[in-house]
């Protein structure tokens, strides 16, 4: 297949590209810069210069492709406070792809999120957020729209990613917590630290996207969660051990001042099951767990 990948030079996309190539697919990767284009060419992919704002280009490239994997997200603004703006951009891209692919039966998969899908209980692939403004609810509308594309002749699927897709080179939430610990002088967790985040290794997540494109049924919701839930207290424990800092409870009222933009996400208890995903697509994660991966790669700088 000719597979168009947005976010092809990103954290998960750069792992998906070699998976696709090894499986015999031709990859076209969206590149926002010449440097990204050169990196994609070096990896064996065909670069498509543009951004998520180029909706016409997205639709045109999708029509000329056999499959689309939409992994790009405006993390540059989402991680600094404008999650709503990033989510709006994401929805516009999905709508453009939906219009271009309607009636083709082509596979189309997108990246979504597990954080906040079912706070305080284990989310399954059939669970949807109840509403509100947490990340799970904000991205759910786009995920629902993608699932609905199955009724328009598209083999659509949604891959809900664990909040920590970890591995060497990670630039996400866990490095953010480590940076906060260095700045604050303590490895903190909110309240009793029982809040859980599901986790998945980057290579396992990439493999799931490949399987989604190749064989996920139309309208499938998939969970990229190798671990159902790792507690914030355990994450803080590894941070404290490796930075030689005290591990300390932070009162909920003090969390915004301590954790900054990460306060809301750190407070969410979001365990998630991937049992149905593993059975449906024969997906079997093989990467290390989050805590072991942190110990191996996250404290060298």
Backbone bond lengths (Angstrom), bond angles and torsions (degrees), N, CA, C in turn:
res aa  C-N    CA-C-N  psi(-1)  N-CA   C-N-CA  omega(-1)  CA-C   N-CA-C  phi
1 X - - - 1.463 - - 1.517 110.83 -
2 X 1.326 115.89 149.23 1.461 122.01 167.13 1.527 106.02 -87.72
3 X 1.330 116.41 113.78 1.462 121.10 -173.81 1.526 109.69 -113.00
4 X 1.319 116.00 120.72 1.457 121.78 176.42 1.523 108.32 -90.61
5 X 1.330 116.49 123.85 1.465 121.89 -177.18 1.518 109.38 -119.90
6 X 1.331 117.27 119.46 1.458 119.75 168.74 1.529 107.62 -88.36
7 X 1.316 116.36 148.53 1.459 118.78 -174.31 1.514 111.65 71.96
8 X 1.329 117.48 25.04 1.463 121.48 -173.91 1.523 113.10 -66.68
9 X 1.323 117.31 -24.96 1.461 120.03 178.78 1.527 111.46 -101.03
10 X 1.335 117.17 8.43 1.457 121.46 -179.71 1.512 113.15 -84.74
11 X 1.320 115.07 -168.74 1.458 122.14 -172.95 1.532 112.59 -60.31
12 X 1.318 117.12 -49.62 1.463 119.94 179.70 1.530 110.69 -90.40
13 X 1.326 117.07 -37.87 1.456 120.34 -179.61 1.510 113.50 -57.62
14 X 1.343 117.01 -38.57 1.465 119.99 -179.59 1.522 111.82 -70.06
15 X 1.331 117.62 -16.07 1.461 121.38 172.05 1.521 111.01 -90.78
16 X 1.343 117.11 -30.39 1.456 120.70 178.99 1.527 111.78 -70.65
17 X 1.324 117.51 -38.71 1.468 120.40 -177.44 1.530 112.32 -53.81
18 X 1.339 119.81 -52.51 1.468 118.22 178.16 1.523 113.84 -64.16
19 X 1.341 117.73 -30.18 1.464 120.77 175.20 1.531 110.03 -62.42
20 X 1.328 115.99 -46.02 1.458 120.36 179.85 1.523 111.53 -64.27
21 X 1.321 116.08 -44.56 1.461 119.97 -179.52 1.525 111.59 -63.46
22 X 1.331 116.25 -41.35 1.465 120.37 179.48 1.522 111.42 -64.45
23 X 1.333 116.52 -27.74 1.461 121.14 179.21 1.528 112.05 -85.44
24 X 1.337 117.03 1.55 1.453 120.99 175.47 1.512 115.72 93.72
25 X 1.330 118.05 11.62 1.455 121.20 -179.25 1.528 111.04 -92.07
26 X 1.320 116.46 155.21 1.464 123.04 173.04 1.525 107.59 -95.72
27 X 1.320 117.26 130.86 1.466 121.03 -173.99 1.523 111.38 -111.98
28 X 1.326 115.49 128.78 1.456 122.56 168.40 1.521 106.72 -108.72
29 X 1.326 117.60 123.74 1.455 120.47 -175.88 1.508 112.59 -116.77
30 X 1.342 116.45 130.14 1.456 121.19 176.43 1.524 108.98 -68.43
31 X 1.337 116.57 129.16 1.463 121.51 -178.07 1.515 109.78 -128.37
32 X 1.336 116.12 123.94 1.461 120.13 -178.79 1.523 112.74 -81.93
33 X 1.319 118.36 -16.21 1.455 121.47 -176.41 1.526 109.99 -141.55
34 X 1.324 114.66 164.74 1.458 119.60 177.42 1.519 110.55 -64.21
35 X 1.327 116.67 -35.86 1.467 119.92 179.16 1.525 110.78 -62.97
36 X 1.348 116.63 -42.06 1.463 120.14 177.61 1.519 110.70 -65.24
37 X 1.335 116.34 -39.28 1.463 120.34 178.79 1.520 110.95 -61.87
38 X 1.319 116.30 -42.57 1.463 119.97 179.84 1.525 111.15 -66.25
39 X 1.338 116.49 -37.59 1.463 120.01 178.02 1.525 111.18 -64.49
40 X 1.341 116.08 -39.35 1.459 119.92 178.61 1.528 111.35 -66.93
41 X 1.321 116.43 -41.70 1.463 119.90 177.63 1.521 110.71 -61.02
42 X 1.315 116.30 -42.58 1.460 120.98 178.83 1.522 111.25 -62.28
43 X 1.340 116.38 -33.80 1.463 121.03 179.90 1.522 112.42 -78.00
44 X 1.347 116.70 -11.14 1.457 120.05 179.03 1.509 114.42 103.15
45 X 1.339 117.30 8.94 1.454 121.67 -179.72 1.526 110.45 -101.60
46 X 1.324 116.11 163.67 1.457 122.48 177.07 1.524 108.69 -98.64
47 X 1.334 118.54 115.73 1.464 119.52 -177.40 1.519 112.89 -75.88
48 X 1.332 114.77 146.52 1.466 123.02 173.33 1.521 105.86 -123.69
49 X 1.324 117.44 106.71 1.458 121.03 -175.72 1.523 110.91 -72.55
50 X 1.330 115.99 125.93 1.453 121.12 179.35 1.511 110.55 163.46
51 X 1.334 116.07 -172.98 1.463 121.36 -179.23 1.519 109.20 -140.35
52 X 1.332 116.06 176.48 1.463 120.64 178.07 1.524 112.44 -63.39
53 X 1.310 116.36 -19.86 1.471 119.66 178.94 1.520 111.97 -75.70
54 X 1.341 117.66 -16.36 1.465 121.81 -178.53 1.528 109.79 -87.06
55 X 1.335 116.65 72.33 1.459 120.96 -172.49 1.528 112.06 -63.47
56 X 1.307 117.77 -35.69 1.457 120.33 177.54 1.514 111.69 -63.32
57 X 1.324 116.76 -42.18 1.456 121.52 177.79 1.522 110.90 -63.86
58 X 1.329 116.73 -41.01 1.461 119.80 179.13 1.523 110.57 -60.24
59 X 1.324 116.75 -47.20 1.455 120.33 -179.26 1.515 112.47 -64.95
60 X 1.330 116.39 -43.35 1.464 121.08 -179.52 1.527 111.20 -61.66
61 X 1.332 116.83 -44.27 1.463 120.66 -179.08 1.520 110.83 -69.18
62 X 1.325 117.03 -36.86 1.465 120.28 177.88 1.523 110.92 -63.02
63 X 1.328 116.78 -42.45 1.466 120.05 179.93 1.518 112.07 -63.33
64 X 1.339 116.50 -30.43 1.468 121.03 -179.10 1.528 112.13 -88.38
65 X 1.321 117.25 2.20 1.467 121.81 -177.91 1.517 110.53 -112.14
66 X 1.327 115.63 166.14 1.463 121.42 178.02 1.523 112.44 -94.95
67 X 1.330 117.02 -16.05 1.458 121.72 -178.06 1.521 108.48 -161.00
68 X 1.340 116.02 156.05 1.465 121.52 179.62 1.521 109.52 -133.95
69 X 1.323 115.88 132.14 1.465 122.44 171.63 1.523 107.26 -118.40
70 X 1.316 116.10 113.08 1.473 121.42 -176.78 1.525 108.88 -100.16
71 X 1.332 115.73 97.79 1.465 121.89 -178.77 1.520 112.62 -107.15
72 X 1.314 117.84 -16.02 1.463 120.27 -175.20 1.522 110.64 -67.33
73 X 1.331 115.70 142.72 1.464 123.00 175.47 1.510 106.50 -153.13
74 X 1.319 116.68 144.61 1.458 119.78 -176.92 1.521 111.10 -76.29
75 X 1.343 115.85 67.31 1.466 120.23 179.63 1.528 111.28 -63.50
76 X 1.338 116.23 -25.79 1.457 118.83 -179.51 1.521 111.78 -60.02
77 X 1.339 116.86 -34.61 1.466 119.10 177.98 1.532 111.68 -98.90
78 X 1.339 116.49 -28.46 1.470 119.04 -179.46 1.518 111.27 -64.53
79 X 1.344 117.44 -40.22 1.454 121.58 -176.94 1.524 112.69 -76.86
80 X 1.319 117.08 -5.40 1.464 119.35 179.64 1.523 112.12 -119.32
81 X 1.336 116.51 17.15 1.452 119.44 170.36 1.515 117.35 119.18
82 X 1.342 119.05 -19.90 1.460 119.71 -177.50 1.526 110.91 -101.06
83 X 1.327 116.21 61.18 1.465 120.16 179.95 1.524 110.29 -65.33
84 X 1.311 117.07 -36.71 1.460 120.52 -179.46 1.524 111.15 -62.04
85 X 1.327 116.73 -41.58 1.455 120.36 178.48 1.520 111.98 -63.77
86 X 1.334 115.81 -40.64 1.462 119.96 177.97 1.520 110.98 -64.98
87 X 1.334 116.35 -40.71 1.457 120.80 -179.74 1.532 111.35 -66.76
88 X 1.324 117.52 -36.28 1.462 121.35 177.96 1.524 110.76 -64.47
89 X 1.321 116.52 -43.20 1.458 121.47 177.47 1.522 111.20 -62.47
90 X 1.322 116.26 -40.03 1.457 122.26 178.97 1.521 110.79 -62.06
91 X 1.335 117.07 -45.54 1.462 121.02 -178.45 1.532 110.78 -64.21
92 X 1.314 117.52 -39.73 1.458 120.31 179.54 1.530 110.86 -61.87
93 X 1.323 116.72 -39.87 1.466 120.42 178.29 1.520 111.18 -65.43
94 X 1.331 116.76 -43.10 1.467 120.67 179.58 1.530 110.31 -62.90
95 X 1.315 117.78 -41.23 1.460 120.94 178.56 1.529 110.66 -62.75
96 X 1.332 116.77 -39.18 1.469 120.49 178.68 1.528 110.85 -65.23
97 X 1.316 116.37 -41.68 1.464 119.70 177.67 1.527 110.91 -66.02
98 X 1.317 116.68 -40.68 1.451 120.43 179.60 1.521 111.97 -60.16
99 X 1.325 116.32 -42.60 1.463 120.68 179.17 1.528 111.09 -64.66
100 X 1.333 116.17 -40.51 1.461 120.64 -177.14 1.525 112.93 -71.75
101 X 1.325 117.46 -32.61 1.462 121.45 -172.69 1.529 113.76 -98.06
102 X 1.301 118.75 -6.63 1.462 121.80 -175.84 1.527 111.59 -54.09
103 X 1.330 115.14 131.23 1.449 121.16 176.83 1.510 116.12 80.12
104 X 1.323 118.10 6.18 1.475 121.04 -175.95 1.522 113.54 -99.20
105 X 1.335 117.65 -17.17 1.474 122.80 -173.95 1.525 112.66 61.61
106 X 1.320 117.17 19.47 1.464 120.58 177.91 1.527 110.30 -77.53
107 X 1.344 117.64 148.50 1.460 119.76 176.25 1.528 111.55 -73.24
108 X 1.315 114.90 137.68 1.457 122.72 179.09 1.521 107.57 -141.68
109 X 1.316 117.10 117.13 1.465 120.33 179.83 1.516 109.59 -124.19
110 X 1.329 116.34 146.68 1.461 120.82 179.23 1.524 110.26 -128.15
111 X 1.315 114.65 157.88 1.464 121.72 172.90 1.519 109.17 -90.65
112 X 1.330 115.75 131.97 1.455 121.82 173.27 1.529 107.19 -131.12
113 X 1.327 117.77 -164.19 1.461 119.33 -174.88 1.513 113.48 -131.72
114 X 1.331 115.87 152.71 1.463 122.72 177.48 1.523 113.03 -96.49
115 X 1.312 117.98 -20.13 1.454 120.39 -174.93 1.526 110.54 -65.55
116 X 1.327 116.19 119.08 1.451 120.67 177.81 1.513 115.34 86.78
117 X 1.338 118.38 6.72 1.460 119.81 178.90 1.529 110.76 -64.49
118 X 1.329 117.12 -41.76 1.476 120.44 -179.98 1.529 108.53 -145.95
119 X 1.328 118.53 72.40 1.461 121.08 -176.15 1.520 113.07 -52.41
120 X 1.335 115.94 127.75 1.451 121.54 175.85 1.509 115.69 86.29
121 X 1.336 117.57 -4.11 1.465 120.25 177.54 1.521 109.25 -142.15
122 X 1.319 116.56 163.44 1.452 120.32 -176.50 1.528 110.22 -76.87
123 X 1.309 116.27 119.41 1.459 121.23 178.45 1.521 109.71 -80.48
124 X 1.313 116.76 135.55 1.456 122.09 172.61 1.530 108.48 -111.08
125 X 1.313 116.06 176.61 1.455 120.69 -178.16 1.522 112.55 -65.07
126 X 1.321 118.05 -17.63 1.468 120.88 178.19 1.524 112.73 -95.47
127 X 1.335 117.67 -0.87 1.465 122.12 -179.10 1.522 110.93 -83.76
128 X 1.329 115.50 138.38 1.467 120.95 172.84 1.525 108.37 -126.51
129 X 1.326 117.53 148.11 1.465 120.42 179.55 1.529 111.82 -59.74
130 X 1.322 115.10 150.29 1.462 120.68 179.27 1.517 112.89 -79.89
131 X 1.309 116.72 -12.29 1.461 120.97 -177.48 1.511 109.82 125.27
132 X 1.318 116.77 -175.42 1.457 120.98 -178.53 1.514 110.83 104.93
133 X 1.325 115.28 -170.09 1.459 120.01 -173.60 1.522 113.12 -114.69
134 X 1.330 118.96 12.88 1.464 118.39 176.66 1.526 108.63 -73.95
135 X 1.359 118.02 164.11 1.461 120.97 -175.43 1.519 114.04 -55.10
136 X 1.332 117.59 -38.67 1.452 119.91 -179.23 1.506 112.43 -61.60
137 X 1.331 116.51 -39.99 1.458 120.42 179.96 1.518 112.09 -73.48
138 X 1.328 117.16 -39.58 1.459 121.08 -177.69 1.528 110.78 -63.16
139 X 1.336 117.65 -41.49 1.466 120.72 -178.06 1.529 112.29 -84.19
140 X 1.323 117.23 -12.39 1.464 119.86 -175.88 1.519 112.56 -64.24
141 X 1.333 117.84 -34.23 1.464 120.14 -179.19 1.524 110.55 -61.96
142 X 1.311 116.73 -41.29 1.464 120.34 177.83 1.517 111.01 -67.80
143 X 1.327 116.86 -39.39 1.460 120.46 177.95 1.529 110.49 -63.79
144 X 1.323 117.03 -42.96 1.466 120.32 178.63 1.535 110.41 -62.79
145 X 1.325 116.44 -40.16 1.460 119.98 178.93 1.528 110.89 -63.14
146 X 1.326 116.03 -36.12 1.466 120.27 178.48 1.524 110.90 -67.93
147 X 1.323 116.73 -45.12 1.463 120.50 176.97 1.530 110.10 -58.27
148 X 1.316 117.07 -40.39 1.464 121.59 -177.97 1.524 112.58 -65.68
149 X 1.326 117.21 -20.24 1.464 119.91 178.73 1.521 112.26 -65.24
150 X 1.334 116.73 -15.22 1.469 119.91 175.34 1.525 110.57 -60.90
151 X 1.320 117.44 -27.95 1.467 121.62 179.13 1.520 112.46 -80.74
152 X 1.344 115.70 -4.20 1.467 120.32 179.99 1.524 111.39 -112.27
153 X 1.328 116.43 21.00 1.454 119.75 176.20 1.506 114.17 77.83
154 X 1.331 116.77 36.58 1.467 122.21 176.32 1.524 107.69 -127.59
155 X 1.329 117.18 135.40 1.474 119.79 176.80 1.532 107.91 -84.74
156 X 1.309 114.24 74.91 1.463 120.83 -173.90 1.520 111.71 -86.33
157 X 1.322 115.31 151.35 1.462 121.29 174.17 1.524 109.04 -152.05
158 X 1.324 114.82 157.96 1.465 122.44 179.46 1.518 108.54 -122.94
159 X 1.322 116.61 127.57 1.464 121.60 174.19 1.522 107.46 -105.46
160 X 1.327 115.96 108.58 1.462 120.31 176.97 1.523 108.24 -84.18
161 X 1.309 115.42 118.90 1.460 121.61 -176.27 1.524 111.68 -91.09
162 X 1.326 115.32 140.45 1.461 120.37 171.12 1.526 109.17 -58.31
163 X 1.338 117.65 150.09 1.466 119.79 -179.24 1.520 113.07 -63.05
164 X 1.325 116.68 -25.25 1.455 118.55 173.57 1.516 108.96 -117.58
165 X 1.341 114.85 105.78 1.467 122.55 170.23 1.525 104.11 -97.84
166 X 1.322 115.26 99.80 1.460 119.70 -164.82 1.519 112.84 -99.87
167 X 1.312 114.48 168.11 1.452 122.08 179.86 1.514 109.65 152.29
168 X 1.337 115.91 173.21 1.464 120.54 -179.39 1.528 109.19 -66.74
169 X 1.330 116.46 124.80 1.453 121.25 -177.54 1.514 114.18 100.15
170 X 1.326 117.95 1.96 1.466 123.65 179.56 1.533 110.43 -54.59
171 X 1.331 115.71 135.42 1.464 120.19 176.26 1.509 112.51 -123.26
172 X 1.334 117.66 22.21 1.446 122.27 -172.86 1.513 115.65 -97.52
173 X 1.344 115.18 -140.31 1.456 121.35 -171.49 1.531 113.64 -63.79
174 X 1.326 117.92 -43.58 1.464 119.30 -176.34 1.533 111.72 -64.70
175 X 1.342 119.76 -45.75 1.467 118.05 172.72 1.520 112.62 -58.60
176 X 1.345 116.22 -31.77 1.459 118.92 175.66 1.516 111.85 -63.47
177 X 1.340 116.79 -42.13 1.467 120.70 177.83 1.525 111.26 -65.10
178 X 1.320 116.01 -36.92 1.465 119.60 178.21 1.529 110.44 -65.69
179 X 1.327 116.99 -42.45 1.464 120.45 178.86 1.526 111.06 -63.41
180 X 1.330 116.99 -39.38 1.463 120.66 177.82 1.525 110.30 -64.14
181 X 1.324 117.43 -41.34 1.466 120.63 178.80 1.525 111.02 -61.81
182 X 1.306 116.40 -42.69 1.477 119.46 178.11 1.523 110.53 -60.87
183 X 1.326 116.27 -42.18 1.463 121.19 -177.27 1.528 111.65 -70.57
184 X 1.338 116.48 -41.57 1.460 121.03 -175.12 1.528 113.04 -84.42
185 X 1.323 117.06 -19.67 1.459 120.21 -179.55 1.516 113.96 82.43
186 X 1.334 117.48 7.29 1.466 122.62 175.88 1.523 108.33 -143.86
187 X 1.340 116.04 150.67 1.455 121.31 172.45 1.523 106.39 -93.51
188 X 1.322 116.40 106.03 1.453 119.75 -170.67 1.517 114.16 -102.33
189 X 1.323 114.46 156.15 1.459 122.88 169.71 1.526 106.92 -141.29
190 X 1.308 117.50 155.03 1.462 121.61 -174.82 1.528 110.70 -87.58
191 X 1.319 115.43 130.62 1.462 120.46 178.15 1.510 111.91 61.07
192 X 1.346 117.32 -125.98 1.466 119.99 -179.79 1.530 112.51 -88.55
193 X 1.339 116.53 -0.21 1.465 120.20 176.23 1.514 114.72 73.25
194 X 1.317 118.13 16.78 1.464 121.03 -177.41 1.528 113.07 -81.88
195 X 1.330 117.47 -4.72 1.458 120.45 179.31 1.540 109.40 -61.94
196 X 1.337 115.79 133.19 1.468 119.91 -174.86 1.530 111.50 -113.89
197 X 1.328 114.20 141.00 1.453 122.40 171.22 1.521 109.08 -115.46
198 X 1.337 119.24 130.63 1.452 119.09 168.14 1.529 109.18 -67.54
199 X 1.315 116.88 161.28 1.462 120.67 -176.69 1.526 109.90 -145.97
200 X 1.332 115.14 152.88 1.466 120.78 177.38 1.523 108.59 -151.93
201 X 1.320 115.81 142.88 1.461 119.36 175.82 1.523 109.68 -74.21
202 X 1.312 116.09 145.52 1.468 122.63 -178.04 1.526 112.78 -52.52
203 X 1.315 118.75 -43.50 1.460 121.30 -177.55 1.524 111.64 -69.32
204 X 1.328 116.80 -33.96 1.461 120.00 176.22 1.527 110.95 -68.40
205 X 1.329 116.58 -37.46 1.464 120.31 177.29 1.524 110.52 -64.36
206 X 1.327 116.62 -43.14 1.460 120.51 179.23 1.524 111.03 -61.38
207 X 1.316 115.85 -41.30 1.465 119.78 179.01 1.526 111.07 -62.27
208 X 1.318 117.95 -36.20 1.454 120.83 179.49 1.526 111.16 -66.42
209 X 1.326 117.72 -38.90 1.458 119.66 176.97 1.530 111.02 -62.85
210 X 1.324 117.10 -40.35 1.460 120.33 176.08 1.526 110.98 -58.92
211 X 1.322 116.53 -47.40 1.465 120.68 179.29 1.519 111.73 -63.18
212 X 1.327 117.00 -36.55 1.462 120.25 178.51 1.521 110.76 -61.69
213 X 1.329 116.78 -43.99 1.458 120.53 179.52 1.521 111.67 -66.47
214 X 1.308 116.32 -39.82 1.459 120.02 -173.96 1.530 113.54 -78.08
215 X 1.344 117.33 -35.15 1.458 115.64 -172.03 1.528 117.69 -149.63
216 X 1.314 118.97 6.55 1.474 118.43 177.28 1.523 110.18 -67.96
217 X 1.338 118.03 136.86 1.463 119.92 177.05 1.520 111.12 -71.18
218 X 1.328 115.85 158.04 1.460 120.92 -179.16 1.523 110.61 -59.05
219 X 1.328 115.84 133.56 1.455 121.36 177.85 1.515 114.48 82.86
220 X 1.324 118.47 11.73 1.465 121.39 -176.90 1.525 111.48 -74.44
221 X 1.332 115.71 140.24 1.465 122.89 169.94 1.517 106.68 -110.21
222 X 1.328 116.57 125.24 1.456 122.76 -174.23 1.523 109.86 -121.49
223 X 1.330 116.12 147.21 1.459 120.86 -178.98 1.522 111.09 -114.21
224 X 1.322 115.98 117.54 1.459 122.13 174.38 1.529 107.50 -89.63
225 X 1.330 115.17 78.81 1.470 121.82 -178.44 1.519 108.10 -140.73
226 X 1.311 116.31 99.36 1.461 120.10 177.83 1.521 110.64 -75.72
227 X 1.333 116.70 -33.14 1.472 122.90 176.30 1.525 107.82 -115.40
228 X 1.320 115.67 131.70 1.461 120.30 -176.02 1.518 112.17 -65.84
229 X 1.318 117.59 -38.46 1.457 119.00 -179.38 1.515 111.91 -171.35
230 X 1.325 116.33 126.39 1.465 123.05 175.58 1.523 106.57 -112.58
231 X 1.325 117.38 127.04 1.465 119.83 -173.56 1.526 112.12 -72.71
232 X 1.323 115.11 149.45 1.457 120.73 176.31 1.530 111.21 -61.82
233 X 1.333 116.03 -32.84 1.466 118.38 178.36 1.530 110.62 -65.36
234 X 1.324 117.92 -39.41 1.463 120.51 178.52 1.527 111.32 -68.29
235 X 1.338 116.19 -38.87 1.469 119.43 176.65 1.524 109.90 -62.58
236 X 1.329 116.44 -45.99 1.466 120.48 178.33 1.521 111.04 -62.32
237 X 1.335 116.38 -34.97 1.457 119.92 179.21 1.516 112.40 -61.73
238 X 1.331 116.98 -43.00 1.467 120.32 177.95 1.522 110.33 -66.60
239 X 1.325 116.49 -40.69 1.467 119.85 178.51 1.527 110.20 -62.02
240 X 1.331 116.31 -47.26 1.460 119.49 -179.69 1.513 112.40 -61.99
241 X 1.316 116.74 -41.30 1.466 120.56 -179.17 1.526 111.50 -62.42
242 X 1.325 116.83 -44.40 1.464 119.47 -174.14 1.527 112.88 -82.40
243 X 1.328 117.46 -25.71 1.463 119.58 176.14 1.522 111.99 -94.85
244 X 1.337 115.33 -3.19 1.470 121.43 -178.09 1.532 110.63 56.79
245 X 1.319 113.42 50.45 1.465 121.26 179.32 1.522 109.17 -120.86
246 X 1.341 117.22 152.06 1.461 118.93 174.40 1.520 111.34 -64.74
247 X 1.321 116.14 145.75 1.460 122.18 177.66 1.526 106.61 -99.83
248 X 1.334 116.34 119.15 1.462 120.61 -165.83 1.528 112.15 -132.71
249 X 1.335 115.57 139.82 1.455 120.92 172.83 1.529 109.78 -75.76
250 X 1.326 115.92 135.01 1.462 122.20 176.25 1.528 107.98 -108.83
251 X 1.309 117.00 125.62 1.464 120.20 179.08 1.526 109.88 -60.93
252 X 1.338 117.77 141.17 1.469 120.47 -179.49 1.528 113.50 -51.05
253 X 1.336 116.71 -37.84 1.467 119.57 -179.31 1.522 112.01 -66.61
254 X 1.336 116.78 -24.76 1.467 121.26 -178.35 1.526 112.87 -95.31
255 X 1.342 116.69 -3.99 1.467 120.31 -174.60 1.525 113.28 -61.41
256 X 1.351 120.05 -43.62 1.465 118.41 -179.94 1.524 113.17 -59.26
257 X 1.327 117.06 -39.54 1.459 119.78 179.88 1.522 111.18 -70.10
258 X 1.334 116.86 -34.31 1.466 120.44 -177.54 1.527 112.03 -79.98
259 X 1.340 117.12 -48.21 1.457 121.12 -172.01 1.529 114.22 -96.98
260 X 1.335 117.70 -10.78 1.456 119.66 179.22 1.518 111.76 60.31
261 X 1.343 116.57 -132.16 1.462 121.57 -175.85 1.525 112.85 -64.58
262 X 1.328 117.53 -16.11 1.456 120.39 -179.52 1.530 112.99 -90.19
263 X 1.308 117.76 -2.05 1.470 120.24 -173.84 1.522 112.07 -59.83
264 X 1.333 117.36 -49.09 1.456 120.00 -177.41 1.513 112.80 -63.28
265 X 1.329 117.41 -42.07 1.455 121.17 -179.66 1.522 111.70 -67.96
266 X 1.327 116.09 -38.62 1.462 120.48 -179.32 1.525 111.29 -67.49
267 X 1.316 116.78 -27.88 1.463 121.02 -178.56 1.531 113.12 -78.85
268 X 1.339 117.42 -14.13 1.459 120.35 -175.27 1.529 112.08 -81.41
269 X 1.318 115.59 130.78 1.463 121.68 173.15 1.527 106.57 -97.59
270 X 1.331 117.33 108.34 1.466 120.98 -170.28 1.526 113.58 -132.73
271 X 1.332 118.76 56.00 1.469 118.74 176.93 1.519 110.22 -63.03
272 X 1.326 116.42 146.24 1.466 120.47 -175.58 1.520 110.98 -144.85
273 X 1.317 115.68 136.35 1.459 122.48 178.00 1.527 110.45 -94.42
274 X 1.323 116.39 146.12 1.463 121.77 173.33 1.527 110.63 -122.26
275 X 1.321 117.00 22.51 1.465 120.90 -176.06 1.525 111.97 -58.98
276 X 1.319 116.73 -44.63 1.465 119.90 -178.54 1.519 111.46 -67.59
277 X 1.323 116.76 -38.72 1.460 121.26 178.61 1.522 110.75 -62.08
278 X 1.325 116.23 -45.97 1.464 120.21 -178.90 1.517 111.11 -61.37
279 X 1.322 116.67 -40.36 1.459 120.95 -179.33 1.529 111.65 -71.71
280 X 1.327 117.13 -42.88 1.452 121.98 -175.39 1.523 112.51 -65.60
281 X 1.343 116.38 -43.26 1.467 120.75 -172.86 1.524 113.44 -111.98
282 X 1.330 117.16 5.57 1.465 120.62 -178.24 1.536 110.34 55.94
283 X 1.350 113.65 43.97 1.474 120.82 179.57 1.515 108.54 -92.40
284 X 1.325 116.89 122.81 1.449 121.31 -178.25 1.531 109.30 -130.18
285 X 1.334 117.78 96.76 1.464 120.93 -179.17 1.528 111.86 -58.05
286 X 1.316 115.99 138.70 1.464 121.30 -178.62 1.527 113.14 -123.16
287 X 1.336 117.24 -6.45 1.463 120.13 -177.48 1.509 112.40 -73.13
288 X 1.344 117.14 166.51 1.463 121.11 178.51 1.518 111.35 -66.21
289 X 1.330 116.47 158.21 1.451 121.43 174.82 1.516 111.31 -71.34
290 X 1.323 116.24 166.64 1.465 121.00 -175.53 1.519 112.51 -59.48
291 X 1.333 118.16 -49.56 1.467 119.91 -174.35 1.524 111.26 -64.26
292 X 1.334 117.08 -40.38 1.469 120.12 178.10 1.524 110.62 -66.62
293 X 1.322 116.39 -38.85 1.460 120.59 -179.98 1.522 110.69 -67.28
294 X 1.333 116.61 -39.89 1.460 119.59 175.74 1.510 111.40 -58.35
295 X 1.316 116.29 -46.92 1.470 120.84 -178.68 1.515 111.59 -61.52
296 X 1.345 116.70 -32.79 1.466 120.52 -176.23 1.519 113.81 -81.15
297 X 1.353 117.67 -32.93 1.467 118.77 -167.10 1.514 116.76 -129.45
298 X 1.324 119.26 -11.98 1.461 118.69 -164.56 1.530 114.84 -98.66
299 X 1.319 118.38 2.57 1.468 118.96 -174.36 1.517 112.40 -131.41
300 X 1.329 116.89 26.10 1.466 120.44 -177.52 1.512 113.06 -83.49
301 X 1.352 116.62 -24.61 1.469 119.59 -177.60 1.527 111.26 -78.00
